[in-house]
Amino acid sequence: MASSTEGSFPPELLAAKKQIRERARSYGLDFFPVVFEMCDYEQMNQVAAYGGFPQRYPHWRFGAEYERLRKQNLYGLGRVYEMVINNDPCYAYLQESNPLVDQKLVIAHVYAHADFFKNNLWFSQTNRKMVDEMANHATRVRRHIEKQGYDTVEKFLDVCLGLEDLIDPHSPFLNRGPMEQKPHQPQRQEPLPKFKAKEYLDKWMNPPEVLEAEARKLRDQHDKMRHVTPAQPTRDLLSYLLHHARLDDWQVDCLTIVREESYYFAPQAMTKVMNEGWASYWHSTLMTKHFVEARDVIDYADHHSGAVHMPPGNFNPYKIGLLLFRDIEDRWNKGQFGKAYEESDNLGEKQSWDKGLGLGREKIFEVRRVYNDVNFIDEFLTPEFIEKHKFYQYGRDPHTGQLRILSRDPQRIKQAVLYQLTNMGRPFIYVADGNYGNRGELFLAHKHNGVDLEIKFAVETLKGIYRLWQRPVHLQAKIDDEMMLFSYGGDQPKQQTIHDDLPKPAHQVA
């Protein structure tokens, strides 16, 4: 993709970029070097369709995304203002047709994103040379296409991409233990349950033949579980398939590429509200205090308000994140936290509470460093915040079609937001048994977190997994308070209610 380098930027823009960078550092922002490139309208859509990367492996979904962005821009439904990649150095793109005030806003926004990428815990395990790695992925896929044919590779990638969210985004930070039991390490045997009895009564209270039968039963169970795969329920389905599915070498490589890219992009989905809120906080701080001239005020206000506009009933991560960071800063400046504040039931006292602590800036930097969207919302979306910003649940009246408030209950509102954000809005799916019924069938289990699975999506996912596993696949899920089993073996999908007579999987998922 052709693009101009910083050396060809207008002198006024280069000067503004340098000033914004140094001012951002003076506020405490800490980022990798940022390389800006100037793009025209077509190039901007191309790089956005590739997720911000100059090169990706060939696949139709990138073309479809490009066409969506082009039409969105063409019909005035939205445009790409900024694009920045988590990399060292970070790469960012500016659209050459934007006026200077927009370019300044985007530059300030980008430096804040770069600070978030470098310092937020959830990005700490990502590949900081992903621009090079993406180019490597593209080369490897093209090599497979040369040998296997474009259609063959593309169809296989279609299946892999349909499963790309079935990873364990917390695993880079935790030791989940081995995926398999070691053959020489049998599972620990629990002591046999016995009735307490005096020694001379023990043989009647605990008959030896009964104890031996129980011991034999436990040994059989332990022998059966010794070689169970996986050793415990695992969320990283892609890893399990890589180790156990009957795949050709080129298929293993393609699935490995999809999995690596999924783990790279996962922190962005886990911190969307925080990341955009942090960038919006700093572009507004830097621009309004230092870089908006009088003649540009209206244009800046118009574009900033467009980015954070949120009609009732909608969820704009830019808006929510920005308001929450401002609220945290204000509360910690005034000391509106801690036991005394939380236990005060005097509304007037809480509203006027101001201890003059001045800890707000320090606190938001701490939040930026260790939180993700789920604990960010869980901790800081307070009842006071919800009421102040009228962040209620809305819905359409079925009779009038008018938008109306459905709930003002803070707990219900917070729970609804958390449902959207937990596990990046995706269901929790675990591999519970890789040899179900001793037939080499794959048994998956959905961990219910308050929201039922969408059956049609679940069935399509089973079809994709079957294409990789090549043996029947099952999914246990709670639907309308009833435990169901969905199965696919290459013909017609089946579903049945789970009863006690169905064979149990090796592991139960709580």
LINVENLIN-V197541 format. One line per field, one symbol per residue. ss: DSSP state (h for helix, s for strand, l for the rest). phi: phi as a letter, one per 40 degrees, with the letter a starting at -180 (. if undefined). psi: psi as a letter, one per 20 degrees, with the letter a starting at -180 (. if undefined). A space follows every 50 residues. Layout:
BEGIN
ss=???
phi=???
psi=???
END
This chain:
BEGIN
ss=lllslhhhllhhhhhhhhhhhhhhhhlllllllsssssslhhhhhhhhhl lllllllllhhhhhhhhhhhhhhhllllllllsssllllssssssllllh hhhhhhhhhhhhhhhhhhhlhhhllllllhhhhhhhhhhhhhhhhhhhlh hhhhhhhhhhhhllllllllhhhllllllsllllllllllllllllllhh hhhhhllhhhhhhhhhhhhhhhhhhhllsllllsllhhhhhhhhllllhh hhhhhhhhhhhhhhhhhhhhlhhhhhhhhhhhhhhhhhhhhllhhhhhhh hhhhhhhhllllllllhhhhhhhhhhhhhhhhhhllllhhhhhlllhhhh hllllllllhhhhhhhhhhhllhhhhhhhhllhhhhhhllllssssllll llsssssllhhhhhhhhhhhhhhhhllsssssssssllllssssssslll llllhhhhhhhhhhhhhhhlllsssssssllssssssslllllsssslll llllllllll
phi=.caccccccddcccccccccdcccccchcbacdbbcbcbcdccccccccc ggbcbaccaccccccccccccdcdcgciaccaabbcabccbbbbcccccd ccccdcccccccdcccdcbcdcccccccbcccccccdccccccccccbhc cccccccdccccbcccbbccccbbccgccbccdcbccccccccbccacdc bccccbddcccccccccccccccccdbcbccadbcccccccccbccbcdc cdcccccccccccccdccccbdccccccccdccccccccbbbcdcbdccc cccccccbcacdgcbbcccccdccccccdcccccgcagccccccbccccc cccacgcgcccccccccdcbcbcccccccbccdcccccbfcccbaccccb gccaccabcdccccccccdcccffgbccbbccacbcgfbgcbbbbcccbh bccccccccccdcccccccgadbbbcacbfgbcbbbbabhbbcbaaccbc ccdcccbcbc
psi=pqqqrhhjqqhhhgggggggghhghhijpoqrqpopqpqagghghghhhj kiqhprqpqhhhhhhghghghgggjkirqohqpqporoqqpqppphiqrg hghggggggghgghggghiphiihjqojlhghhhhgggggghhhghhiqg gggghghggghijhimrniihiiqnirqhqpphjnqqppqqppqppqqgi ighhhmphhgghggggghgggghhihkqprhrppimhggghhhhqnqrgh gggghggggghghgighhhikgggghgghhghhhggghhhjorhiigggg hghghhhjpoqpiroohggggghgghggggghhikmrrggghipjogggh hjpoikhkjgggghhgghhiqahghgghhinrhgggggjlmrpqrpphgi jqprphqjoggggghgghhhhpkkjqqopqohpjlpjkjjqpoqppopki pqqoghhgghghgghhhhhjrqpqopqopljppqopqpkidpqqqqpprh iqpqrhqqo.
END
